[in-house]
Amino acid sequence: MIGRLSGTLFEKNPPNLLVDCNGVGYEIAVPMSTFYNLPALGEKVVLLTHLAIREDAHVLFGFGTAEERNTFKELIKISGVGARTALAILSGMSVADLAQAVTLQEAGRLTRVPGIGKKTAERLLLELKGKLGADLGVAGGALHGDASSDILNALLALGYSDKEATLAMKQVPKEAGVSDGIKHALKALSKA
């Protein structure tokens, strides 16, 4: 089907775009992560795409990276998660954040996305386990699951970004408990 589009960005109405490809205008729905990285109107844009064919419509979804498109495809394979929900998830959190939530099995991070309830979040975590997040370098696998989750949540509660907290988690020794882990992470963050 249509795997990639290259053309001129003609219209931007979140989350939809209109891309002119040699006189043919394609309507494309994109996650906000892709939308924020688009060039100005009238400039050239290249998007990786996924065509969803339903009884009542053919909908084209666009992505700035292959990682986003692959994650989208994994999400829509899950029962009860449609293309619009998958788009909302990718708009609400980055692929890295989603992978980290799956690795650490944190349903709370998924429920922050509009339209994702507790049961859907738990199903997503279960279905995506082993498909997303397994290759992450976060300390989730090195530390005991509960300790790493508690340390990460503590750092997030203190106002650090997901990226800062993840980098700090790499500095925490695997045998550290929660309070020692937080101390090590804060020490790493103070040096950064």
Secondary structure by P-SEA (a helix, b strand, c coil): cccccccccccccccbbbbbcccbbbbbbbcaaaaaacccccbbbbbbbbbbbcccbbbbbbbccaaaaaaaaaaaacccccaaaaaaaaaaccaaaaaaaaaacccccccccccccaaaaaaaaaaaccccccccccccccccaaaaaaaaaaaaaacccaaaaaaaaaaccccccaaaaaaaaaaaaaac
